[in-house]
């Protein structure tokens, strides 16, 4: 049985969404990060920083959303979510790297200094700079994405899962999206697998 250690509204949604897209049977195990469960010895043995997601699949234990989703698509996808050809897989990896390092990071910086960090660690003065960095990353993204339905070829891939969730965070934090990217996000956010993933994580959290 595959086990996903998760928390709602976190990066673990990417993994749950991937699992749902692939039609895999899995257990969703809630980690109450807000109650300190991430720092318990049992979870620190899974993730050295006590975060989510973590995936257990038999003898395989992985943390960090990108390698987890890549592993699932490679092992179980049979061509779904990850192209069969080397160039296609490299294109997906290219976008995963860009989304995580360029698009997501300024959003996470905003979140940390708005609510995620303890009050004494927040520096509100960095938030406008992070917002500017996010818009700069979107401008770079727009140079390659001009209304296409998917990022790599004509098939929905892991890159679309990661970008859709990241743009969702942007909307929740009141960041402006260009029209084409807003349409892109809204389109993919309606996928049934995403709805099922959210429901699984929510149900696990509610016990």
C-alpha positions, 0 to 999 in steps of 0.5 A: 500500500502506498502511504502519503503523509500530507497536510491540506493546502500544502505541497502534498496536494501535488502528490495526492493529485498525481496519485489520483490522476494515475488511479493508484490506491493509497492511504492518506495519513494526515500530519498535524504540522500545526500541532507539532507532529512534524517534529515528532521522532517518527516523522523526522525519521521520514523527513529530516525537516519534519515537513510534508509530503512524504511518500512510502511505497514498500521499501521506498521512502521519499520526500520533496514533491517533485521527486515523489511525483516524478517517481510515481509517474515513472513507476506507475504512469505508463506514459501518463503525466510524463512523456515517453521520450527523453526530450519530453521528460527533460522538458517536464523537468525543465518546467518543474525546476522553473516552477519550484525555483522561480514561480513558487519561491517568491510566493513562499517568501510572501507567505512566510512573512505574512503568516507562516513564520512566528511573529518575531521572524517576519520582515514585512518590508520584503513582501513588496519585493517578493511580489515584484519577483513573482510578477517577473517570473510570470512575465518570463513564463508568458514568453513561453506560454501564450494561451496553450492548454498545457506546458509540454506538448499537447498532453497534461503532465506533472508540469501542469499539476505543479503550475496549477497548484502554484498559481492557485496559491498566488490567487489566494494571496491576492497576486494578479495573474495575466488573463491567459494564465488565469484561464489556464489555472481555472481550466486545470483546477476543474479536473476531477482528480484534483477535486478527489485529491483535495477531498482525500486530504481534507478527510484525512485531516478531519479524521 
